[in-house]
Amino acid sequence: MMESPQGTSLVGVRLLTPADAEAYHSVRLQALHEQPPAFGSVPEVEPNLSETAARLAESDECCFFGAFQDEQLIGIIRLSRYSAPNEKHRAYIAGLYVLPQFRCRGYGRVLVSEALSRAANISGIRRVNLTVVTQQEVAIRLYQSFGFHIYGTEPETFSRDGQFYDEHLMTLELNSGNDRNA
Ligand SMILES: CC(C)(COP(=O)(O)OP(=O)(O)OC[C@H]1O[C@@H](n2cnc3c(N)ncnc32)[C@H](O)[C@@H]1OP(=O)(O)O)[C@@H](O)C(=O)NCCC(=O)NCCS
């Protein structure tokens, strides 16, 4: 458990494991149903429970963090590292989501902070990237507050219900001193 940035409540954030598959799957499905959409994926192509459990097993390339209130999973984020030898200096965060009824309490900020701390502690990672739907202004401001900046915008990244959505490409330089091929 850690204190929230506002210092007003205790925010529980930890690495997720395969044992969290059911809770993660449920939160993720809620995320994919939300409007305006924040994610390109759709519920029909989401991994099933056993595939989800396999994904939650921590690896060198990928890990998931969850925010908890009273042992209920209420927020999620994924940190992935590119695996090709000439791309391992880059990581990306994805899938940030906090259930609507738990927003504005510091969970989103702590989830991003945990993912970035993790990336900063992995030798060789110099940069963290992400993409974010241009309508998700709260998320964009949150990322900017950590130093991410927008370096491009991809038009019509995905569609839903006949409408097209653009995404900003954002990047954060973590540690330019790290060995490029570490
Ligand atoms: C983005 C998201 C994860 C933020 O979660 P959260 O738990 O509400 O975030 P926090 O409580 O840590 O708030 C982060 C900042 O956003 C601000 N904020 C949160 N909700 C806000 C709102 N509706 N309007 C204005 N500001 C808001 C907070 O004041 C805080 O700013 P501060 O730290 O300078 O005070 C959440 O809104 C969400 O799940 N959105 C939909 C999914 C999404 O957009 N994901 C990003 C995919 S790339």
The ligand as a Tripos MOL2 file, in Angstrom:
@<TRIPOS>MOLECULE
LIG
   48    50     1     0     0
SMALL
NO_CHARGES

@<TRIPOS>ATOM
      1 C1         -7.3870    8.2900  -17.3740 C.3       1 LIG1
      2 C2         -7.8620    7.6000  -16.1010 C.3       1 LIG1
      3 C3         -7.1780    6.2440  -15.9840 C.3       1 LIG1
      4 C4         -7.5050    8.4730  -14.8990 C.3       1 LIG1
      5 O1         -7.8570    7.7310  -13.7360 O.3       1 LIG1
      6 P1         -8.1180    8.4500  -12.3190 P.3       1 LIG1
      7 O2         -8.0010    7.4190  -11.2750 O.co2     1 LIG1
      8 O3         -9.3410    9.2660  -12.3640 O.co2     1 LIG1
      9 O4         -6.8510    9.4260  -12.2660 O.3       1 LIG1
     10 P2         -6.3850   10.2940  -11.0270 P.3       1 LIG1
     11 O5         -7.4350   10.3000   -9.9620 O.co2     1 LIG1
     12 O6         -5.0180    9.8240  -10.6510 O.co2     1 LIG1
     13 O7         -6.3190   11.7320  -11.6420 O.3       1 LIG1
     14 C5         -5.2900   12.0790  -12.5070 C.3       1 LIG1
     15 C6         -5.4130   13.5460  -12.8300 C.3       1 LIG1
     16 O8         -6.5390   13.7480  -13.6930 O.3       1 LIG1
     17 C7         -7.4460   14.6760  -13.0900 C.3       1 LIG1
     18 N1         -8.7860   14.2310  -13.4200 N.ar      1 LIG1
     19 C8         -9.2830   12.9920  -13.2200 C.ar      1 LIG1
     20 N2        -10.5380   12.9470  -13.6990 N.ar      1 LIG1
     21 C9        -10.8150   14.1750  -14.1920 C.ar      1 LIG1
     22 C10       -11.9330   14.7350  -14.8300 C.ar      1 LIG1
     23 N3        -13.0530   14.0210  -15.0710 N.pl3     1 LIG1
     24 N4        -11.8600   16.0080  -15.2360 N.ar      1 LIG1
     25 C11       -10.7630   16.7340  -15.0320 C.ar      1 LIG1
     26 N5         -9.6440   16.2580  -14.4320 N.ar      1 LIG1
     27 C12        -9.6870   14.9840  -14.0270 C.ar      1 LIG1
     28 C13        -7.1660   14.6070  -11.6270 C.3       1 LIG1
     29 O9         -7.5310   15.8170  -10.9810 O.3       1 LIG1
     30 C14        -5.6850   14.3800  -11.5890 C.3       1 LIG1
     31 O10        -4.9730   15.5690  -11.7870 O.3       1 LIG1
     32 P3         -3.9970   16.0780  -10.6180 P.3       1 LIG1
     33 O11        -3.1820   14.8920  -10.1910 O.co2     1 LIG1
     34 O12        -3.2130   17.1590  -11.2850 O.co2     1 LIG1
     35 O13        -4.9140   16.5590   -9.5460 O.co2     1 LIG1
     36 C15        -9.4240    7.3950  -16.1190 C.3       1 LIG1
     37 O14       -10.0270    8.6330  -16.3430 O.3       1 LIG1
     38 C16        -9.8980    6.4120  -17.1690 C.2       1 LIG1
     39 O15        -9.9160    5.2020  -16.9190 O.2       1 LIG1
     40 N6        -10.3060    6.9400  -18.3530 N.am      1 LIG1
     41 C17       -10.8110    6.1020  -19.4430 C.3       1 LIG1
     42 C18        -9.7240    5.2140  -20.0220 C.3       1 LIG1
     43 C19        -8.5700    5.9750  -20.6220 C.2       1 LIG1
     44 O16        -8.6940    7.0660  -21.1530 O.2       1 LIG1
     45 N7         -7.3930    5.3310  -20.5480 N.am      1 LIG1
     46 C20        -6.1930    5.8120  -21.1880 C.3       1 LIG1
     47 C21        -5.8890    4.9070  -22.3300 C.3       1 LIG1
     48 S1         -4.3710    5.3790  -23.1640 S.3       1 LIG1
@<TRIPOS>BOND
     1     1     2 1
     2     2     3 1
     3     2     4 1
     4     2    36 1
     5     4     5 1
     6     5     6 1
     7     6     7 2
     8     6     8 1
     9     6     9 1
    10     9    10 1
    11    10    11 2
    12    10    12 1
    13    10    13 1
    14    13    14 1
    15    14    15 1
    16    15    16 1
    17    15    30 1
    18    16    17 1
    19    17    18 1
    20    17    28 1
    21    18    19 ar
    22    18    27 ar
    23    19    20 ar
    24    20    21 ar
    25    21    22 ar
    26    21    27 ar
    27    22    23 1
    28    22    24 ar
    29    24    25 ar
    30    25    26 ar
    31    26    27 ar
    32    28    29 1
    33    28    30 1
    34    30    31 1
    35    31    32 1
    36    32    33 2
    37    32    34 1
    38    32    35 1
    39    36    37 1
    40    36    38 1
    41    38    39 2
    42    38    40 1
    43    40    41 1
    44    41    42 1
    45    42    43 1
    46    43    44 2
    47    43    45 1
    48    45    46 1
    49    46    47 1
    50    47    48 1
@<TRIPOS>SUBSTRUCTURE
     1 LIG1         1 GROUP 0 **** ****
